[in-house]
Amino acid sequence: MPKPQETAVYTHGHHESVLRSHTWRTAANSAAYLLGSLEPHMRILDVGCGPGTITADLAELVPDGHVTGVDRAPGIVETARARAAGRGAANTDFAVADVHALDYPDDTFCVVHAHQVLQHVGDPVRALREMRRVVRPNGIVAVRDSDFGAMTWYPASPGMDDWLDLYRRVARANGGEPDAGRRLKAWALEAGFTDVTATSATWTFTTPGEREWWSGLWADRTLEPAYAERAVAGGHATPERLRAVSAAWREWGARPEGWFGVLHGEILCRKETR
């Protein structure tokens, strides 16, 4: 049987174009649904912390508490650690971890947070069970994931239609579920939660700067090796097709009427008291 961390491949990789997106994320633009539940003393586990921008924000919001950031990629954990140190976030620590098998005792954290994680794991229900295990009774598991199938844009672009179809097939071949947002509540119920609040929120990219940034990072992501090599090796695309998709992104980004909406599913799961 494969180890849990081998059941899915991280589709994006850690190319600069990916980190360009991840470092843009903040607690305000990516975890607003959770912030009203935080208290200054809380101990938080940030699963899939990436470069640590949200982690450091959460640390500022719990000045009398502590935030632990974990990610499966050792290099990105070092990046997050350095970022937190640079921001003076002394109430943080970081570790390499697999969400399917967290190395923490039962009932350790007040909050377990995961942003854009479950779409990339091999067994999201098992991951949620692990998050449920390490959160304290009456604590919160907070999860937010985008839903690629619900992304939409204007004007129409056959090349971007091709991007979406291709991305979803590559992500599923890697063992993930790109339409995770709509499935979060169902996964949480299957994992044993009975108190689940499900919401949704969007990112919108339409100003000239937003279009340039969003289209540029996806144009670059389409060609970066971690994605392109898997797309070609898996028989999903040719190099020529990938170049056409990348060009379609840049063409869309140059359109003054361009608009792109990203839907996210969100869940706040409260662990029952014993």
N, C-alpha and C positions, 0 to 999 in steps of 0.2 A: 504494500500500500504506500502511495507517495506521502511524503511529509506534508503537513498542511500548507507550508509556505510554498510548496511546489505545485499546488493545485491550480494556480493562476499566475499569469505573467503580467507585470505592470505594463499596460499597453503604451503609456506615454513615455516611459523612460525618464531620465533626468537631464535631458538636453537643456541648453540655455533657454530655448523657446518655451520649454515646460516651466522652468523656474521663473521665467518672466511673468507667467500667469500666477504661479503659486505665491510669489513674493508680493503680488498685488493684493492678496486676500488679507482681510482684517477681521477682527471680531465683529465690527459694525456691518461690513458688507457680506459676511459669510456665516455669522452666528447670532444674528439679532434675535431670533426666536428663543434663544437660550438666555440671553443676558438678564432678563427680568427675574430669572430664578436664582441668580448668583448672590451669594452673601460673602462678606469680606473674609470670613474664617475658612472657607471651603478648601478641601483638597481635591484637585482635579487631575484626571488622566486624559491627555490629549492624544488619541490614537491616530496614527498616520500623520504626524505633525509636520512632515515636509520640512521646509526651510525655517519654520518656527515663528512666522509672523503672527498667526492667530494665537499660538502658545504664549508669546510674550504679551500680547494684548490681554489674554485671560489672566496672566500673572498680575498685571496692573489692577485688574478688577477684583482680585482677592488678596489685598495687601497683607492680611494677617493669616493667609492660607498658603498653599503650595500647589504648583502645577508641574506634573511630570509629563514630558513629551516623549512619545515612542514612535519609531518608524522601523521598517524592516531593512532599510538601506543604510549601512554604516556611514557612508560619505555624507548623506543628507542629514543624519543625526549630528555629525560634527558641525555642519553648516548652521543648524538650528541652535546648537550650544553656543557657537560664536556669536550668533545674532542676539541671543538672550543676554549674553555677557556684555555685548556692546550697548544694549539698552539698559543695562544696570538691573536686570531682572534677577535679583539674587534668590528669589523664592521659586526657582525652577531647577529641575534636573532632567537629564535626557538619557535614553537607553535604546538599544536595538531590541526589537520585540516583534513577535508574530501574534496578530490579533486572535488567531485561532487557539493560541495556547499562551495566555499572558502569565508572566512569572511574578504574580502578586497574590497574596492571600485573599481569601473570601472577605468581602465587606470592607475593603480598604479605602475606597474613594467616595467622596460626596457626589461627584459628577464624573461621568465618563463621556467624553465628546469625540465624535469622529466626523470629519468633513471630507466628502468625496473619497470615501474608503470602501464602502460595501460594494460599489460597482466594480471594484478591482479584485475582490477576494474570491477564493474558490468555493467557500461555504459561508454565505452571509448569515445564515441562521446560527451556525456554530459560533461565528464571530460575535453575534449579539448575545448568545448564551454566556460567552466568556465575559463580555462587558457587564452583563447582568450579575454574574458571579462576583466580580470584584467591586461592584458598587454597593454601598451600605443600604440597609433597609430604609425606605423612604427617600433614597437617593435617586438621581436622575441619570438616565442614559439618553444622550442627545445626539441624533444622527441626521445629517443632511447630505443628499446626493442629487446630482443633476439627472435629468431624464432626456437622453439624446433623441429618442423618438418624438418628444414633444417640443424640441427646439424648432424655431421658425424664423423666417427672415423675409425681407423684401429688398429689392425686386427679385423675382424668380430667377433661378440660375441652375440650368441643368448640371453644370460642373459641381455646384455645391450639393445638389441632390445626390450626385455620384459620391461626393465626400461622405455624406451621412450614411448612405447605404454601405459604403466600403468600411467606414469606421466601425459600424455596428457589427459587421461580419468579422472583422479582425479582432475586436474586443471579445466577442463570444468565442472565437477560436482560441483565444488566450485564456479562456476559463472564467471570464468576467460576465457581467450583465450591465450593458450600457444604459438600459432603461430602468435603472435601479430606483429612481425617485418614486415612481408609482407603486413600487413593491414594498417600500419600507414598512408600512403598517402591517401588511400580511406577514412579512418576515418577523417582525417584533412579536406578533401574536403567536406565531409558530415557535418562537424562542421561549415562550412562557410568560411574557408580560401580559397583564390584564388591564393596566391603566396606561393607555396610549393616546396621546393627543397628536393628531396628524394635521399638518398645515403645508402650505406651499409658499414660495417666494420666487422672484425673478431677478436676473441681471438683464439690463438692457444696454445695448451698444449702438449709438446712433450719431453722436457728434463727430466731427471730423477726426478729433484725436482718438475717440473711442473706436471708431471704425478702423483707423490706421493700426491701432494697437492690436485689436482683436483679430482682424484679418491677417495681419503680419505674423502673429504668433502661430495661427493655424496653418498659414501657408508654409511656415518654416517647419512646424511639427510634422506635416505631411511628408516631408523629405528627409527628416532626421533619421539616422540609422536605426534606432530602437524600434521605430514604427515601420519605416519603409522596408527594412530587411524582412521583418515578419510578414508584411503584406505581400511581398513578392514571393518569399519562400513558401508561404501557405497557399499560393495560387490564387490570391484574391485580386491582385493587380499586377500590371506591368510597370516598369519605371516610367514609361511614356504616360500611362494613365495617371500616375502619381504627380507627374509634372503638370499635367492638365488640371488636376484638382487644385494644386497649389496656385496655379495661375488664375483659376476661377475665384479663389479667395481674394487675391489681390485686386482683381477686377471689381468684385463686389465692394471691397473696401474703398475704392475710388469713386463710387457712386454717391453723389450728395444726398440722394433720397434713401440711402441704405439704412436699414433697421434690422437688428438681430435680437431675439429674445431667448433667454435660457431659463427654463423652468426647473425648479428644485423641489423635491419632496423633502419634508422635515418631520421628524418625530421626537417628541419628549415622552420618555417611558419612565414612569415612577415605579421603583421596586417595592413590592408589598412588604409590610412589616410582619415580623414573625409573631 
